[in-house]
Amino acid sequence: MELFTVSLLSASREAIDRLHHCLSEEFVDLHSDKDTAVPFVSFTRPEYDTMEISCLVDLADFKLAADGPQMYRRSAAAFARYIMSELEPMLLKAIIRKQFHYEVVKEIEVLERYCQNILYGAAVPAVQEDDTDTALLRSDRERRMGKVADEIEQFLSSNTRLHLDGFVTFRLAAYWQELKEVVAYAVDEYVMDKQYQEFISLLKYFVRMQEVKLPIVHVLHKGGSDFVLYDQEFQMLETVPADRIVAEMLESEMNMEDMIVSTLITVSPQQIVIHTRQPELPVMRTLETIFEHRVRLCCTCGHCSYFFDEQGLPVVQTTDVVSEKRVRNVIP
């Protein structure tokens, strides 16, 4: 007996084969475990002319009232998994184009990656387990998958034909709304990141255009946003008024590193040596990005070792710091 048939008219042969694989995987344990096995259930191979898959049951053993709910639930879970792994990227791109009016292919792809990172975490494939996947992301993924499965299960319990394309387009309103909210958040993040990168580029331009005023400046990083500047003789530099334009830009855009950035741009040294025990901090990356080849990081010289010891700060040589020295401009 044919319990139901699902069609996927807009898909390729490879796509409907993957849908068949999702269905087969969902029922593999029910077929192998005698204690939980339902009466014989099978799925026909995809019919490529009509792009359909049928679910068949053996009437001699199958009882709809008793066995139907488990059948529908398992099938709905397989469909939900397929939708989230195979169709969701296309749905996100459709929202990005139609509701947020992005037309450039590269921008659409970047925004779709932002969405994937929000939904699944960085470098975590959709609907797949990974060591980097967090418990929170897994829980949220299962919640969304469960909501999609609930709607499909309800539909299957009273219908024998499921047009998956149309169902996704017209019936999953709550799922669509969540995707729209994710895209909206991703667009905000993308715009802010783009503005920040443009701002950093402008600061780099200021640095390149400034005439060199000092041969070298030592920057002693006490921790957090606390920095002290010294000249080439390791004499403390007096506070220098920041360039008005740069100061205004920094006031509106930067946070913890605004003072050190504006001061360094103003004194315009040929070389900047940053003495720190925390070369991995984002502020160090920012300074390296803005001042480029002028920046050198120092972790173990006599000046900074003396200061850090005097302040009672721990000197920790971790594997991460050693790795940083190999790949960045860190003075040993």
C-alpha positions as CSV (number, residue, x, y, z in Angstrom):
1,M,0.0,0.0,0.0
2,E,1.2,3.5,-0.8
3,L,1.1,5.5,2.4
4,F,2.2,8.8,0.9
5,T,4.2,10.3,-2.0
6,V,6.5,13.3,-1.9
7,S,7.5,15.3,-5.0
8,L,10.4,17.7,-5.5
9,L,9.7,19.2,-8.9
10,S,12.2,22.0,-8.8
11,A,15.2,19.8,-7.8
12,S,17.9,17.9,-9.7
13,R,18.3,14.2,-9.7
14,E,21.1,14.5,-7.2
15,A,18.9,16.5,-4.9
16,I,16.0,14.0,-4.9
17,D,18.6,11.2,-4.4
18,R,19.7,13.1,-1.2
19,L,16.1,13.3,-0.1
20,H,15.8,9.6,-0.6
21,H,19.0,9.1,1.5
22,C,17.5,11.2,4.3
23,L,14.4,9.1,4.4
24,S,16.4,5.8,4.3
25,E,18.7,7.0,7.1
26,E,15.7,8.0,9.3
27,F,14.3,4.5,9.2
28,V,17.4,2.4,9.2
29,D,17.3,1.8,13.0
30,L,13.6,0.9,12.9
31,H,14.4,-1.8,10.3
32,S,17.4,-3.2,12.2
33,D,16.0,-3.2,15.8
34,K,13.5,-5.9,16.3
35,D,12.2,-4.4,19.6
36,T,11.3,-1.0,17.9
37,A,10.8,-2.1,14.3
38,V,7.5,-1.1,12.7
39,P,5.9,-3.4,10.1
40,F,7.7,-3.4,6.8
41,V,8.2,0.0,5.4
42,S,10.1,1.0,2.2
43,F,10.7,3.9,0.0
44,T,10.7,3.6,-3.8
45,R,13.7,4.8,-5.7
46,P,13.2,8.3,-7.0
47,E,11.1,8.5,-10.1
48,Y,13.1,11.0,-12.2
49,D,10.3,11.7,-14.7
50,T,7.9,12.9,-12.0
51,M,10.6,13.6,-9.3
52,E,8.6,11.5,-6.8
53,I,9.3,9.1,-4.0
54,S,6.6,6.9,-2.5
55,C,6.4,5.4,1.0
56,L,5.1,1.8,0.8
57,V,3.8,-0.3,3.7
58,D,2.8,-3.9,4.0
59,L,-1.0,-4.0,4.8
60,A,-0.7,-7.5,6.3
61,D,1.2,-6.0,9.3
62,F,0.7,-2.2,9.1
63,K,-2.0,-0.7,11.3
64,L,-2.5,3.0,10.5
65,A,-3.9,3.9,14.0
66,A,-1.0,2.2,15.8
67,D,1.9,2.5,13.4
68,G,1.0,5.7,11.4
69,P,2.1,8.3,14.0
70,Q,5.6,6.9,14.2
71,M,5.8,6.6,10.4
72,Y,4.7,10.2,9.9
73,R,7.0,11.5,12.6
74,R,10.1,9.8,11.2
75,S,9.2,10.9,7.7
76,A,8.6,14.5,8.8
77,A,12.0,14.5,10.6
78,A,13.7,13.4,7.4
79,F,12.0,16.1,5.4
80,A,12.9,18.7,8.0
81,R,16.5,17.6,7.9
82,Y,16.5,17.8,4.1
83,I,15.0,21.3,4.1
84,M,17.5,22.7,6.5
85,S,20.6,21.1,5.0
86,E,19.7,21.3,1.3
87,L,17.1,24.1,0.8
88,E,17.9,26.6,3.6
89,P,21.0,28.2,1.9
90,M,18.8,28.9,-1.2
91,L,16.0,30.3,1.0
92,L,18.5,32.6,2.8
93,K,19.8,33.9,-0.5
94,A,16.2,34.5,-1.8
95,I,15.5,36.6,1.3
96,I,18.7,38.5,0.9
97,R,17.8,39.3,-2.7
98,K,14.1,40.0,-2.5
99,Q,13.6,41.5,0.9
100,F,17.0,43.2,1.5
101,H,17.6,44.1,-2.2
102,Y,21.1,42.9,-2.6
103,E,21.9,42.1,-6.2
104,V,25.7,41.6,-6.3
105,V,26.5,37.9,-6.2
106,K,29.6,38.3,-4.1
107,E,27.7,40.3,-1.4
108,I,24.9,37.8,-1.4
109,E,27.3,34.9,-0.9
110,V,29.1,36.8,1.9
111,L,25.8,37.6,3.7
112,E,24.7,33.9,3.3
113,R,27.9,32.9,5.1
114,Y,27.2,35.4,7.9
115,C,23.8,33.7,8.2
116,Q,25.3,30.3,8.4
117,N,27.7,31.4,11.1
118,I,24.8,32.8,13.1
119,L,22.8,29.6,12.7
120,Y,25.5,27.0,12.9
121,G,28.7,28.6,14.1
122,A,31.8,29.3,12.1
123,A,32.9,26.5,9.8
124,V,30.1,24.2,11.0
125,P,28.3,22.6,8.1
126,A,24.5,22.9,8.2
127,V,22.8,20.2,10.2
128,Q,26.0,18.3,10.9
129,E,27.7,17.4,14.1
130,D,31.2,19.0,14.7
131,D,33.6,19.3,17.5
132,T,33.3,23.1,17.2
133,D,29.6,23.0,17.4
134,T,28.3,24.4,20.7
135,A,25.5,22.9,22.8
136,L,23.5,26.1,22.4
137,L,23.8,26.0,18.6
138,R,22.8,22.3,18.6
139,S,19.8,23.0,20.8
140,D,18.7,25.9,18.6
141,R,19.1,23.7,15.5
142,E,17.1,20.9,17.0
143,R,14.4,23.4,18.1
144,R,14.0,24.8,14.5
145,M,14.1,21.3,13.0
146,G,11.4,20.2,15.4
147,K,9.2,23.1,14.5
148,V,9.5,22.3,10.8
149,A,8.9,18.6,11.4
150,D,5.8,19.3,13.5
151,E,4.1,21.2,10.6
152,I,5.1,18.5,8.1
153,E,3.9,15.7,10.4
154,Q,0.5,17.4,10.9
155,F,0.2,17.7,7.1
156,L,1.1,14.1,6.4
157,S,-1.4,12.7,8.9
158,S,-4.3,14.0,6.7
159,N,-2.7,14.1,3.2
160,T,-1.2,11.4,0.9
161,R,0.7,13.7,-1.4
162,L,3.4,16.2,-0.3
163,H,4.7,18.7,-2.8
164,L,7.8,19.7,-0.8
165,D,8.6,22.9,-2.8
166,G,5.1,24.3,-2.4
167,F,5.0,23.3,1.3
168,V,8.2,25.1,2.0
169,T,7.1,28.2,0.1
170,F,3.5,28.5,1.4
171,R,3.2,26.6,4.7
172,L,6.3,27.2,6.8
173,A,5.5,30.7,7.9
174,A,7.2,30.5,11.3
175,Y,10.4,29.0,9.7
176,W,10.5,31.8,7.1
177,Q,10.1,34.4,9.8
178,E,13.1,33.0,11.7
179,L,15.2,33.0,8.6
180,K,14.2,36.7,7.9
181,E,15.3,37.7,11.4
182,V,18.6,35.9,10.9
183,V,19.2,37.7,7.6
184,A,18.3,41.0,9.2
185,Y,20.9,40.5,11.9
186,A,23.4,39.3,9.4
187,V,22.9,42.4,7.3
188,D,23.4,44.6,10.3
189,E,26.7,42.8,11.2
190,Y,27.8,42.9,7.6
191,V,27.2,46.7,7.3
192,M,29.0,47.4,10.6
193,D,32.0,45.2,9.6
194,K,32.1,46.9,6.2
195,Q,32.0,50.4,7.8
196,Y,34.7,49.4,10.2
197,Q,37.0,48.1,7.5
198,E,36.5,51.3,5.5
199,F,37.3,53.3,8.6
200,I,40.5,51.2,9.2
201,S,41.5,51.8,5.6
202,L,41.0,55.6,6.1
203,L,43.3,55.4,9.2
204,K,45.9,53.5,7.2
205,Y,45.8,56.3,4.6
206,F,46.4,58.9,7.3
207,V,49.4,56.9,8.5
208,R,50.9,56.6,5.0
209,M,50.4,60.3,4.3
210,Q,52.0,61.6,7.5
211,E,55.6,62.6,7.5
212,V,57.8,60.7,9.9
213,K,58.4,62.7,13.1
214,L,60.2,60.2,15.3
215,P,62.5,57.2,14.4
216,I,61.0,54.9,17.0
217,V,58.3,54.8,19.7
218,H,58.1,52.2,22.4
219,V,54.6,51.4,23.5
220,L,54.4,49.7,26.9
221,H,51.2,47.8,27.3
222,K,50.3,47.5,31.0
223,G,47.2,45.6,30.3
224,G,43.7,46.2,29.0
225,S,43.5,49.7,27.5
226,D,46.4,51.1,29.6
227,F,49.4,52.1,27.4
228,V,52.5,54.3,28.0
229,L,54.6,55.7,25.2
230,Y,58.4,56.2,25.3
231,D,60.9,57.6,22.9
232,Q,64.1,55.9,21.5
233,E,65.9,56.6,24.8
234,F,63.1,55.0,26.7
235,Q,62.0,58.4,28.1
236,M,58.3,58.8,28.6
237,L,56.7,60.9,25.9
238,E,54.5,63.8,27.0
239,T,50.9,63.7,25.9
240,V,50.5,65.0,22.4
241,P,47.3,66.6,21.2
242,A,45.7,64.4,18.6
243,D,45.1,65.6,15.1
244,R,41.6,67.1,15.1
245,I,40.3,65.1,12.1
246,V,41.7,61.8,13.4
247,A,40.4,62.5,16.9
248,E,36.9,63.2,15.7
249,M,36.9,60.0,13.6
250,L,38.2,57.9,16.5
251,E,35.7,59.4,18.9
252,S,32.8,58.2,16.8
253,E,34.2,54.8,15.8
254,M,36.8,53.4,18.2
255,N,36.7,52.2,21.8
256,M,39.5,51.0,24.0
257,E,42.3,51.7,21.5
258,D,41.2,55.2,20.5
259,M,43.8,57.1,22.5
260,I,46.8,55.0,21.6
261,V,45.9,55.0,17.9
262,S,45.3,58.8,17.7
263,T,48.6,59.5,19.6
264,L,50.6,57.2,17.4
265,I,49.2,58.7,14.2
266,T,50.0,62.2,15.6
267,V,53.6,61.5,16.6
268,S,54.1,59.5,13.4
269,P,57.1,57.2,14.2
270,Q,59.1,55.3,11.7
271,Q,58.9,52.2,13.9
272,I,56.6,51.2,16.7
273,V,57.7,48.6,19.2
274,I,54.9,47.3,21.4
275,H,56.0,45.7,24.6
276,T,53.3,43.4,25.8
277,R,52.6,40.1,27.5
278,Q,49.3,39.7,25.6
279,P,50.1,39.8,21.8
280,E,46.9,37.9,21.0
281,L,44.6,40.8,22.1
282,P,42.4,42.3,19.4
283,V,43.9,45.7,20.1
284,M,47.3,44.4,18.9
285,R,45.7,43.1,15.7
286,T,44.2,46.5,15.2
287,L,47.5,48.3,15.7
288,E,49.2,45.9,13.3
289,T,46.5,46.5,10.7
290,I,46.6,50.3,10.9
291,F,50.4,50.7,11.1
292,E,51.3,47.7,9.1
293,H,55.1,47.0,8.7
294,R,56.0,49.7,11.2
295,V,54.8,47.6,14.1
296,R,56.9,45.1,16.0
297,L,55.7,43.1,19.0
298,C,58.1,42.5,21.9
299,C,57.4,39.9,24.6
300,T,60.7,39.2,26.4
301,C,63.1,42.2,26.2
302,G,64.8,43.6,29.3
303,H,62.7,46.7,29.4
304,C,59.3,45.0,29.3
305,S,60.4,42.1,31.5
306,Y,61.6,44.5,34.2
307,F,58.3,46.5,34.1
308,F,56.1,43.5,34.2
309,D,58.1,41.9,37.0
310,E,58.0,45.1,39.0
311,Q,54.2,45.3,38.6
312,G,53.8,41.7,39.8
313,L,52.2,40.6,36.5
314,P,52.7,37.0,35.6
315,V,55.1,36.1,32.8
316,V,53.4,33.3,30.9
317,Q,55.0,31.7,27.9
318,T,52.3,29.7,26.3
319,T,52.3,27.7,23.1
320,D,50.0,30.2,21.6
321,V,52.4,33.1,22.3
322,V,55.3,31.1,20.8
323,S,53.2,30.4,17.7
324,E,52.4,34.1,17.5
325,K,56.1,34.9,17.4
326,R,56.7,32.7,14.5
327,V,54.0,34.1,12.3
328,R,53.9,37.8,13.3
329,N,56.4,40.6,13.7
330,V,57.3,39.8,17.3
331,I,60.8,40.8,18.6
332,P,62.2,37.9,20.6
